[in-house]
Amino acid sequence: MPNLTSSTPSKLRITLQKWSDISIHQQLVIQLSMQIAGGLLPSGMKLPSVRQLSRQLDIHYNTYQAVYQELASIGLVTIKRGS
């Protein structure tokens, strides 16, 4: 089972297991939430754009957009369009 790992200059580290019983969406929510809660992604830090990260991780744009929306709905990120 291959893992897809990505590291961006912003210290964002994501490892996706495409064949896991846990959906890609849920893997992203869990990993980003843990990194935010653990201080790896400090408050005010700009995350990669939806398009940028979806291309980098080879996942559908809508999947990553839904992840950002979920994180915003629980107050972990703020979405600023076009920034």
Beta strands, then each sheet from edge to edge (+ up, - down):
strand 1: 3-7
strand 2: 13-17
sheet 1: 1+ 2-
end
